[in-house]
């Protein structure tokens, strides 16, 4: 389900900014604190387009992609579901 939503966001970016090169990847598995969980890359003729498209993409991911986080702390493990801020 998340991969489908991420692909939709990629299509939105291609259409909105008329770009051919868009890549979005979300990591799965164990991540250490501070490690990147998502990579968004676009190829655009002008950097303003690229930055706008990337900002749009990360905001759309946070709004629409169903992502669950499992937190592991000294007190145990628990799942967090929902929107996440950067």
N, C-alpha and C positions, 0 to 999 in steps of 0.2 A: 504494500500500500504506500509506503514512504517513497519507494523508487518511482512509482507511477506519478505521485504528486511532484517529485523533483523533476521528472521529465516534462511535466506540464509547465512548470515554472521556466524551464529552459526554452520551451516553445514560446511562452509569453515574451521572454526577453528577445528572442529572435525576431518576433513580429513587431514588438513595440519600438525597438531600436534598429530594426532591419539589419541584423547581424548574422553572419554565417557561422562564426566560431564561438560556441558557448559550451562550457564544461562545468558540471556541478557534481561533486562527490562528497558523500557523508560517510565518515568512518563508523565502523561497528567494532564492538569488542572492548577490551579493557583499555582505558586511556588514563594516563597520569594527569594530575592537576597541571593545567597550563598547556597541555597538548591541544593542537588544533583538531576539531571534530568535523569541520567542513571546509572544503576548498571550492571557490567559485572563480572561474577564469573566463574572460571574454576577450575576443580579438575585435578591436574597433579602430576605425580610421583616426579617431580623436580620443584623447584620454578622458575628456569629460563624459562622453558616451559610455566608455568602459566603467568609470567609477559609478555613474548613475545606474547602469545595468546591474553592477555587482551589489550596490546598496539595495536596489529593488529586490534582487534575488534573495538576499539574506533576510530581508523583512518578510517576504512571501513565505520563505521556509519556516520562519518562526510563527507565522500566522496560520499556515495550512498543513504543514507536514506533521503527521502523527509520529512523534519521537518520544521514546520512553528512556529515562535515565535510571540506572541502578546506582545508588550512592552506597559506598562502602566506608564506614567510619569505625572508630574504636567501639562504638555502642552497638554495632551490628550493620545489617544491610537492609535497604529499603528502596522501593521504586518510586520515581517521580514521573508524573505524566503531565504534559501540557506545554505551554509557551515558555521559552527560556530567553533570558536577556543576555546580551554579550558582556 
